[in-house]
Amino acid sequence: MELQTTIYLIVGLSFSLYIGIAVWARAGSTSEFYSAGGSVHPVLNGMATGADWMSAASFISMAGLIANMGYGGGLFLMGWTGGYVLLAMLLAPYLRKFGKFTVPQFIGDRFYSKGAAVVAVLCLLTASLTYIIGQMTGVGVAFARFLGVSKETGVYVGMGIVFLYAVFGGMKGITYTQVAQYCVLILAYTVPAIFISMHLTGVAIPQLGLGSNMVGTDVSLLSKLDLVVTELGFGKYTTTTAGSTLNMFVYTMSLMIGTAGLPHVIMRFFTVPTVKDARASAGWALVFIAILYTTAPAVAAMAKLNLHATINSAVNAGGDLYAPEASLKADAQPDWMKRWEKTGLLKFTDKNGDGRIQYYNDKTKNEAVKAKAEAAGWKGNELAVNADIIVLANPEIALLPNWVIGLVAAGGLAAALSTAAGLLMAISSAVSHDLVKGIFVPDITEKGELLAGRIAMACSIVVAGYLGLNPPGFAAGTVALAFGIAASSLFPAIMMGIFSKKMNKEGAMAGMLAGLFITLFYVFAHKGLFFIKGTGYLDLIGGPNSFFGITPEAFGAVGACVNFIVAFLVDKVTAEPPEHIQHMVEAVRIPRGSKIVNGAH
């Protein structure tokens, strides 16, 4: 069967499965629409949480980031998985015991203020809409590459699929669809990794293959990769870090608390019956996520080595990497390179006119490497490879069967669609339950609220599709920005709401707004969005990474510190919370008993 036909078949079957589940699990009440009736088994909820969390960024981009960054890419593994430990121990059980539908509702009730709920909705919408840009863009790119349609058509198809199972099924439909999507994406990620690990090292388990010797040699895979990348002028794969130690620490912390503060992830723990189940659900989620996250370093290293081996035959022959005759002839490019070149994510420019692809780091500071490259007649790196293609192109690079390539296509789409659905659920519930029901029309009937929820979901899908088709100028950093917003605004408010019975509404609102705006300011200043006519972009912060060398992607942790500081300062000069609120906070912290999830205001 031809490759394109195979891809159509596998992706079509996966979409049919999602739509079938949505029809079966249609929500019939607000409880089912917002929290799946609070009746999801912890193991299933763990799988759904894994799919909800492992977005296109995890499935498509993470291994590519690690492949480019090497050891420094470990901050994504530590930050994103570490956030789940925080979530499981410090947030999920207490929020589940509180018995509400949404994060803004918890903040509004805990801080006895509709104003606090509105501020929380603002933070939630900012984080979720920012995050969803990357998901819808990823859907468009994946459709464009694998289904042979335009990126715009891909976004429209993705909107239609999500509409069918999210609008009608609500959280109930999304939950069981995400269970199926997890199965698809984890198979799509691990099956190619097993094939490639067997081919390179003879070890079937990729996590073990990463530390094993290459087949037929006494040289380890990582040692071979280190030798290749350093000879080509890149940093040593196993030791290169991401910027300063301080930046790496702050970046990791930002990802951790951003994970623990993302509303679409937190909402998943409102779907289980008890507090005990919320803890178990978080544990299972960590297990299911770890399967992919422990495989990612192996995928990254093996894909990078395979890429170099494709372009430079000396990688396998053990010869001179700079020998001109060792590089791939431009007219002999394998089919996978030609296919990816059409997407613009892989570009070749013959700078020295020798008809061969020269791939090395022309920005290296190693003079010996520079001299050797120039002696070989190279005039600069001729190949640009977008990090996002590492996972999607990996089975093609390794010449795996067509069905594996089709499975990876279905997995990439499942990852993007599952997270998009979770984000849309968070946005919809914030609008219909926290704004419409909680503030504007408090006496709305359950049937009316359910209709409002579905309308809000449909409108959210339209907005998400528009942002995917017309991403703003800062789209390249949207995922990091979303984590920064969640880390700097929602996470501190939730933590103080649970563990500080003296924290009042004025402190919470001031802290959320301060954390949100200082993070947005720092990120936007770096992205060049402060523009004054006649003078160009205004430098408001003293140059790139001006705050102790911290990058904008890592600034969420700093914003969280600002949030805590402002909240406690304001709290000290304003009235204490009422006694019944303080007693409620103490009761929520006792890990026994749990309310039915009814979302009553």
Residue pairs with C-beta under 8 A, 6 or more apart in sequence:
1 9
1 402
2 402
3 402
3 405
3 406
4 148
6 402
6 403
6 405
6 406
7 146
7 147
7 402
7 405
7 406
7 409
8 147
9 406
10 403
10 406
10 407
10 409
10 410
11 146
11 147
11 406
11 409
11 410
11 413
13 410
14 180
14 184
14 410
14 413
14 414
15 161
17 180
18 161
18 164
18 165
18 177
18 180
18 181
18 417
19 161
19 164
19 165
21 165
21 169
21 173
21 176
21 177
21 180
22 164
22 165
22 166
22 168
22 169
22 173
22 177
23 168
24 176
25 169
25 172
25 173
25 175
25 176
25 177
26 168
26 169
26 172
26 173
27 33
27 36
27 168
27 169
27 170
27 171
27 172
27 173
27 450
29 37
29 446
29 450
30 433
30 446
30 449
30 450
30 453
30 599
31 37
31 38
31 597
31 598
31 599
32 170
32 171
32 172
33 170
33 171
33 172
33 450
33 453
33 454
34 101
34 102
34 170
34 171
34 270
34 429
34 433
34 453
34 599
35 101
35 171
35 267
35 270
35 271
35 597
35 599
36 170
36 171
36 172
36 175
36 271
37 172
37 271
38 270
38 271
38 272
38 273
38 596
38 597
39 271
39 272
39 273
40 48
40 175
40 271
40 272
41 272
41 277
42 272
42 277
42 278
42 280
42 281
42 284
43 284
44 175
44 176
44 179
45 175
45 268
45 269
45 271
45 272
45 277
45 281
45 284
45 285
46 280
46 281
46 282
46 283
46 284
46 285
46 286
46 287
46 288
47 178
47 179
47 182
47 183
47 284
47 285
47 288
48 174
48 175
48 176
48 178
48 179
48 182
48 268
48 271
49 178
49 265
49 268
49 269
49 281
49 282
49 284
49 285
49 288
50 182
50 186
50 285
50 288
50 289
50 292
51 178
51 179
51 181
51 182
51 185
51 414
51 415
51 418
51 419
52 178
52 264
52 265
52 268
52 418
52 419
52 421
52 422
53 80
53 84
53 259
53 265
53 285
53 289
53 419
54 182
54 185
54 289
54 292
54 415
54 418
54 419
55 131
55 134
55 135
55 138
55 415
55 416
55 418
55 419
55 479
56 134
56 135
56 138
56 139
56 142
56 412
56 415
56 416
56 419
57 134
57 138
57 479
58 80
58 292
58 293
58 415
59 185
59 188
59 189
59 292
59 391
59 411
59 412
59 415
59 416
60 138
60 142
60 388
60 391
60 392
60 412
60 415
60 416
61 387
61 388
61 479
62 73
62 76
62 77
62 293
62 296
63 296
63 297
63 299
63 300
63 303
63 390
63 391
63 394
64 300
64 386
64 387
64 388
64 389
64 390
64 391
65 73
65 76
65 387
66 73
66 74
66 76
66 77
66 296
66 297
66 300
66 301
67 73
67 300
67 301
67 303
67 304
67 387
67 390
68 387
69 240
69 242
70 229
70 235
70 236
70 237
70 238
70 239
70 240
71 237
71 238
71 239
71 240
71 241
72 240
72 241
72 242
72 243
72 248
73 242
73 297
73 300
74 297
75 242
75 248
75 251
75 252
75 255
76 255
77 293
77 296
77 297
78 252
78 255
78 256
79 251
79 252
79 253
79 254
79 255
79 256
79 258
79 259
80 255
80 256
80 259
80 289
80 293
81 286
81 289
81 290
81 293
82 252
82 255
82 256
82 259
83 255
83 256
83 257
83 258
83 259
83 260
84 259
84 260
84 282
84 285
84 286
84 289
85 286
86 256
86 257
86 259
86 260
87 259
87 260
87 265
87 266
87 269
87 282
88 279
88 282
88 283
88 286
90 260
90 495
90 498
90 499
91 260
91 266
91 494
91 495
91 498
92 266
92 269
92 278
92 279
92 281
92 282
93 275
93 278
93 279
93 591
94 498
94 588
94 589
95 103
95 106
95 266
95 269
95 270
95 278
95 494
95 498
96 269
96 270
96 272
96 274
96 275
96 277
96 278
96 594
96 597
97 275
97 588
97 591
97 593
97 594
97 595
98 106
98 109
98 110
98 588
98 595
99 594
99 595
99 596
99 597
99 598
100 106
100 109
100 270
100 597
100 599
101 267
101 270
101 429
101 433
101 597
101 599
102 263
102 267
102 270
102 426
102 429
102 430
102 433
102 434
102 599
103 120
103 124
103 263
103 266
103 267
103 426
103 490
103 494
104 117
104 118
104 120
104 121
104 124
104 263
104 430
104 434
104 438
105 117
105 433
105 434
105 438
105 599
105 601
106 494
106 497
107 116
107 117
107 119
107 120
107 490
107 493
107 494
107 497
107 508
108 114
108 116
108 117
108 118
108 120
108 434
108 438
109 117
109 601
110 116
110 497
110 581
110 584
110 585
111 493
111 497
111 503
111 504
111 505
111 508
111 509
111 577
112 505
112 577
112 578
112 581
113 505
113 509
114 438
114 439
115 505
115 509
116 493
116 505
116 508
116 509
116 512
117 434
117 438
117 439
118 435
118 439
119 509
119 512
119 513
120 434
120 490
120 493
120 512
121 430
121 431
121 434
121 435
122 516
123 485
123 486
123 489
123 490
123 512
123 516
124 263
124 426
124 427
124 430
124 490
125 427
125 430
126 485
126 489
126 516
126 520
127 262
127 263
127 482
127 485
127 486
127 489
127 490
128 263
128 264
128 423
128 426
128 427
128 430
128 482
129 427
129 463
129 464
129 467
130 478
130 481
130 482
130 485
131 262
131 419
131 423
131 478
131 479
131 482
132 420
132 423
132 424
132 427
132 464
132 467
132 468
133 464
133 467
133 468
133 471
133 472
133 475
133 478
134 475
134 478
134 479
134 482
135 416
135 417
135 419
135 420
135 423
135 464
135 468
136 155
136 158
136 159
136 416
136 420
136 464
136 465
136 467
136 468
136 469
137 155
137 468
137 471
137 475
138 412
138 415
138 416
139 154
139 155
139 157
139 158
139 413
139 416
139 417
139 420
139 468
140 151
140 152
140 154
140 155
140 158
140 468
140 469
141 151
141 154
141 343
141 345
141 388
142 154
142 392
142 409
142 412
142 413
142 416
143 149
143 151
143 153
143 154
143 155
143 157
143 158
143 413
144 150
144 151
144 153
144 154
144 343
145 339
145 340
145 343
145 392
145 409
146 392
146 406
146 409
146 412
146 413
147 154
147 157
147 409
149 157
152 469
155 465
155 468
155 469
156 465
158 413
158 416
158 417
158 420
158 465
158 468
159 461
159 462
159 464
159 465
161 417
162 417
162 420
162 421
162 424
162 461
163 458
163 461
165 173
165 174
165 177
165 421
166 173
166 174
166 421
166 424
166 425
166 457
166 461
167 454
167 457
167 458
167 461
168 454
169 176
169 177
170 425
170 453
170 454
170 457
171 267
171 271
171 425
174 421
174 422
174 425
175 268
175 271
177 418
177 421
178 418
178 421
178 422
181 414
181 415
181 417
181 418
182 288
182 414
182 418
184 407
184 410
184 411
184 414
185 292
185 411
185 412
185 414
185 415
185 418
186 288
186 291
186 292
186 411
187 407
187 411
188 407
188 408
188 409
188 410
188 411
188 412
188 414
189 292
189 295
189 299
189 391
189 408
189 411
190 206
190 291
190 292
190 295
191 404
191 407
192 299
192 394
192 395
192 398
192 400
192 404
192 407
192 408
193 206
193 295
193 298
193 299
193 302
194 204
194 205
194 206
195 395
195 398
195 400
195 404
196 206
196 299
196 302
196 303
196 306
196 394
196 395
196 398
196 400
197 203
197 204
197 205
197 206
197 208
197 209
197 210
197 298
197 302
198 204
198 209
199 215
199 398
200 209
200 214
200 215
200 221
200 302
200 305
200 306
201 209
201 212
201 213
201 214
201 215
201 221
202 212
202 215
203 209
203 212
206 295
206 298
206 299
206 302
207 294
207 295
207 298
209 221
209 298
209 302
210 221
210 222
210 297
210 298
210 301
210 302
211 220
211 221
211 222
212 220
212 221
213 219
213 220
213 221
214 220
214 221
214 224
217 224
221 301
221 302
221 305
222 237
222 238
222 301
224 305
225 237
225 238
225 301
225 304
225 305
226 236
226 237
226 238
228 305
228 308
228 315
228 321
229 235
229 236
229 237
229 304
229 308
230 236
231 321
231 322
231 369
232 308
232 321
232 359
232 360
232 361
232 369
233 360
233 361
233 362
233 363
233 364
233 366
233 369
233 370
233 373
234 360
234 361
234 364
237 301
237 304
241 248
242 248
242 251
243 251
243 545
243 549
243 551
244 549
246 548
246 549
246 550
247 545
247 549
247 550
247 551
247 554
250 550
250 554
250 555
250 557
250 558
251 551
251 553
251 554
251 557
253 557
254 483
254 484
254 487
254 553
254 554
254 555
254 556
254 557
254 560
255 483
257 486
257 487
257 491
257 556
257 557
257 560
258 482
258 483
258 484
258 485
258 486
258 487
258 491
258 556
259 265
259 483
259 486
260 491
261 486
261 487
261 489
261 490
261 491
261 494
262 482
262 483
262 486
262 490
263 426
263 430
263 486
263 490
264 419
264 422
264 423
264 425
264 426
265 422
266 494
267 422
267 425
267 426
267 429
268 281
268 285
268 422
269 278
269 281
269 282
270 597
271 597
272 278
272 280
272 281
273 594
274 594
275 591
275 592
275 593
275 594
299 390
299 391
299 394
300 390
302 394
303 390
303 391
303 393
303 394
303 397
304 390
305 315
306 394
306 397
306 398
307 385
307 397
308 315
308 359
309 315
309 316
310 328
310 334
310 337
310 397
311 327
311 328
311 357
311 359
311 383
312 321
312 326
312 327
312 328
312 359
313 319
313 326
313 327
313 328
314 320
314 321
314 323
314 326
315 321
317 326
319 326
320 326
321 360
322 360
322 372
322 373
322 375
322 376
322 378
323 376
324 354
324 356
324 376
324 377
327 356
327 357
327 358
327 359
328 356
328 357
329 355
329 356
329 357
330 348
330 350
330 355
330 356
330 357
331 355
333 341
333 348
333 357
335 396
336 393
336 396
336 397
337 346
337 348
339 396
340 346
340 389
340 393
340 396
341 347
341 348
343 389
345 385
345 386
345 388
345 389
346 383
346 384
346 385
346 386
346 389
346 393
347 383
347 384
348 357
348 382
348 383
348 384
349 382
349 384
350 356
350 357
350 382
351 358
351 378
351 379
351 380
351 382
352 358
352 377
352 378
352 379
352 382
354 377
357 382
357 383
358 378
358 380
358 381
358 382
358 383
359 381
359 382
359 383
360 369
360 373
360 378
360 381
361 369
361 381
362 373
362 378
362 380
362 381
364 370
391 408
391 412
392 408
392 409
392 412
394 408
395 404
395 405
395 408
396 405
420 464
423 464
424 457
424 460
424 461
424 464
425 457
427 456
427 457
427 460
428 453
428 456
428 457
428 460
429 453
429 456
431 452
431 456
431 459
431 460
432 449
432 452
432 453
432 455
432 456
433 449
433 453
433 599
436 444
436 449
436 452
436 456
437 444
437 449
437 452
437 601
438 601
441 448
442 601
444 452
471 478
473 527
473 528
473 529
474 481
474 523
474 524
474 527
474 529
477 523
477 527
477 552
477 553
480 552
480 553
480 554
481 523
481 552
481 553
483 556
484 519
484 523
484 552
484 553
484 555
484 556
484 559
485 516
485 519
485 520
485 556
486 556
487 519
487 556
487 557
487 559
487 560
488 515
488 516
488 518
488 519
488 555
488 556
488 557
488 558
488 559
488 560
488 562
488 563
489 512
489 513
489 515
489 516
489 519
489 559
489 563
490 512
491 560
492 511
492 512
492 515
492 560
492 563
492 564
492 567
493 508
493 511
493 512
493 563
493 567
496 503
496 507
496 508
496 511
496 564
496 567
497 503
497 508
497 585
498 585
498 588
498 589
499 589
500 585
501 577
501 581
501 582
501 585
501 586
502 571
502 576
502 577
502 582
503 567
503 568
503 571
503 577
504 571
504 574
504 575
504 576
504 577
505 577
506 570
506 571
506 574
507 566
507 567
507 568
507 569
507 570
507 571
507 574
508 567
510 566
510 567
510 570
511 563
511 564
511 566
511 567
511 570
512 563
514 562
514 563
514 566
515 559
515 560
515 562
515 563
515 566
516 559
518 558
518 559
518 562
519 555
519 556
519 558
519 559
521 540
522 541
522 547
522 552
522 555
522 558
522 559
523 552
523 555
524 530
525 539
525 540
525 541
526 541
526 544
526 545
526 551
526 552
527 552
528 537
530 537
530 538
530 540
531 537
531 538
532 538
541 547
545 551
545 552
547 555
547 558
550 558
576 582
